[in-house]
Amino acid sequence: MNDIALAVFDMAGTTIEDSGQVPEAFTTVLGRHGIAVSDEALRAVRGASKRDAIRHFVAAGHQHDVDALTDKIYIDFRDYLASLFNSGGVKPMPGAASAFEWLRKKGVKIALNTGFDRPTTDLIIDAVGWRDGVADAIICGDDVALGRPAPYLIFHSMEATGVTNVNQVMCVGDTVLDLQAGRNAGVRYVIGVLSGAHRQAQLEKEPHTHLIESVAALPSTRF
C-alpha cells in the first residue's frame, strides 16, 4: 500500500448500501414501456452506465427509434429512482467511513465512480453527507465516452486527482464490470467486494487481486 496514491471506489453496492432501489427502478420503468426484464438480465448489467443498460434492453426488444425511446425511459428511470432514494433514504456502506479515514492517513487520494448521471449522483452524495471532505473526485457515467468495462471512469479519476501511474492506483467494486474495468485500466490492485450485486462465484471468475467481504475489511486486507 505504500506506493498507492489513489483508491477508486464504486458507489452503489460498494460504498453506498444497495437496498434494491436500482433494480426496482429498472423493472418498473421498463415495464411501463412494455419491456420485461428478468432478475438475471438486470444483474448482468449492474455496474454499467444506466443509460447504456436501458439502451441494451430497448434494443433487445427490437423497438423502433431506439435512441429516442432510450432517452425517454432514462428520464423516467432517473425520476423514479430519485423518488425511491428520497422516500427510503440512502445510507453509506458500514465501514466505508473508516476505510476512507484509513486511506487518508496513508496519504491516498479517494475517487468515487458510478454509472449514475450527475444529478442522481449529487442526490446520493448530499443524502449521505459526502459533499465535502470525503472524495477528491467524483466521476459519473456522463463524464466519460464509455462506461464500464471501459477503463475511462478510472482514467478520468486519475486525471482529476493528478495521478499519472496506474501502478499507484487501486480500484474497488462489487460487480463483474468493476473488475473488468480495473483490468482494462491496468491498475495495481483490483478488489472485489461481496456486499453488492454480484456474488463470489461470479467475481472470482474475473481478473482481480483481492476479494473481500466489504469495504470494512479493506484496512485489514493484506497487500
Residue pairs with C-beta under 8 A, 6 or more apart in sequence:
1 106
1 108
1 223
2 106
3 167
3 168
3 188
4 106
4 108
4 168
4 169
4 170
4 188
4 189
5 107
5 108
5 109
5 161
5 163
5 165
5 168
5 169
6 108
6 109
6 110
6 111
6 157
6 158
6 161
6 163
6 168
6 169
6 170
7 103
7 108
7 109
7 110
7 111
7 169
7 170
7 171
7 172
8 111
8 112
8 113
8 153
8 154
8 157
8 169
8 170
8 171
8 172
8 187
9 15
9 110
9 111
9 112
9 113
9 171
9 172
9 173
9 215
10 47
10 112
10 113
10 114
10 171
10 172
10 173
10 174
10 175
10 178
10 196
11 112
11 113
11 114
11 116
11 121
11 124
12 18
12 22
12 114
12 116
12 124
12 196
13 46
13 173
13 174
13 175
13 193
13 195
13 196
13 197
14 93
14 172
14 173
14 174
14 178
14 193
14 195
14 196
14 215
15 92
15 93
15 96
15 112
15 215
16 90
16 91
16 92
16 93
16 96
16 124
16 128
17 90
17 91
17 92
17 93
17 94
18 174
18 195
18 196
18 197
19 88
19 91
21 81
21 84
21 85
21 88
22 46
22 50
22 81
23 39
23 42
24 84
25 77
25 80
25 81
25 84
26 37
26 42
26 53
26 54
26 57
26 77
27 37
27 42
28 80
29 73
29 76
29 77
29 80
30 36
30 37
30 54
30 57
30 73
32 76
33 69
33 72
33 73
33 76
34 61
35 57
35 58
35 61
35 63
35 73
37 57
41 57
43 197
43 198
45 52
45 53
45 56
46 174
46 175
46 176
46 177
46 196
46 197
46 198
47 115
47 148
47 173
47 174
47 175
47 176
47 177
47 178
47 181
47 197
48 56
48 115
48 147
48 148
48 177
49 115
49 141
49 146
49 147
49 148
50 74
50 77
50 78
50 115
50 116
50 117
50 120
50 141
51 70
51 74
51 117
51 141
51 142
52 115
52 141
52 147
53 115
54 70
54 73
54 74
54 77
55 66
55 67
55 70
58 66
58 69
58 70
58 73
59 66
63 69
78 117
78 119
78 120
81 120
82 119
82 120
82 123
85 123
85 124
85 127
86 123
89 127
90 123
90 124
90 127
90 128
91 128
92 128
92 130
93 195
93 214
93 215
93 216
94 214
94 216
95 214
95 215
95 216
95 217
95 218
96 215
96 216
98 216
98 219
99 215
99 216
99 218
99 219
100 110
100 134
102 218
102 219
103 110
103 218
104 110
109 136
109 137
109 161
109 163
110 134
110 135
110 136
111 135
111 136
111 137
111 138
111 139
111 157
111 160
111 161
112 125
112 130
112 134
112 135
112 137
112 138
112 139
113 139
113 153
113 154
113 157
113 171
113 173
114 121
114 124
114 138
114 139
114 140
114 141
115 141
115 147
115 148
116 124
116 140
116 141
117 140
117 141
117 142
118 140
118 142
118 143
121 138
121 140
125 131
125 138
136 160
136 161
137 156
137 157
137 160
137 161
139 153
139 156
139 157
139 160
141 147
141 153
143 153
143 156
144 150
144 152
144 153
144 156
145 152
146 152
147 153
148 175
148 177
148 178
148 180
148 181
149 177
149 180
149 181
149 184
150 181
150 184
151 181
151 182
151 184
151 185
151 186
153 181
154 169
154 171
154 181
154 182
154 185
154 187
155 185
157 163
158 164
158 166
158 169
163 169
166 185
166 186
166 187
166 188
167 187
167 188
168 188
169 185
169 187
169 188
169 189
170 187
170 188
170 189
170 190
170 191
171 178
171 181
171 182
171 185
171 187
171 189
171 190
171 191
172 178
172 191
172 192
172 193
172 215
172 218
173 179
173 181
173 182
173 191
173 192
173 193
173 196
174 192
174 193
174 194
174 195
174 196
174 197
174 198
175 196
175 197
175 198
176 198
176 202
176 203
176 205
176 206
178 192
179 190
179 192
179 203
179 206
179 207
179 208
180 206
180 207
182 190
182 191
182 207
182 208
183 190
183 206
183 207
188 209
189 209
189 210
189 223
190 207
190 208
190 209
190 210
191 208
191 209
191 210
191 211
191 212
191 218
191 221
192 198
192 203
192 204
192 206
192 208
192 210
192 211
192 212
193 211
193 212
193 213
193 214
193 215
194 200
194 203
194 211
194 212
194 213
194 214
195 213
195 214
195 215
200 211
203 211
204 211
210 221
210 223
212 218
212 221
